[in-house]
Amino acid sequence: GIALDEPGPDRSAIARQELRRLQAALDRLPPRARDAVVMRKIEGLSRPEIAARMGIAEPTVSQHLAAGMAALADFFHSETIDPGEKP
């Protein structure tokens, strides 16, 4: 038996499901917030690089990032809580 570094079919299915959830959450963001989040968290760009690409000031990038990340957190948090559950 040789150990494989590849994930099993169950792990691959879970990863695909998680990617679909992330894409659905990103699709719900306002376009500017989505662009800023994708550039920062997926592409790894700095705030100055994002500002230059988007043609906006760095503080505005920070506002888009904050709004986008808060919306993503709300999306994922609301999915994990049973609506009938008390906090």
QUIKA-V690554 format. One line per field, one symbol per residue. ss: DSSP state (A for helix, B for strand, O for the rest). phi: phi as a letter, one per 40 degrees, with the letter a starting at -180 (. if undefined). psi: psi as a letter, one per 30 degrees, with the letter a starting at -180 (. if undefined). Layout:
ss: ???
phi: ???
psi: ???
This chain:
ss: OOOOOOOOAAAAAAAAAAAAAAAAAAAAOOAAAAAAAAAAAAOOOOAAAAAAAAOOOAAAAAAAAAAAAAAAAAAAAAAAOOOOOOO
phi: .ccccccccccccccccccccccccccccddcccdccccccbcgccdcccdcccgbcddcddccccccccccccccccccbcdcccc
psi: jkkkfklleeeeeeeeeeeeeeeeeefflkeeeeeeeeeefefglleeeeeeefhlleeeeeeeeeeeeeeeeeeeefffkkffkk.
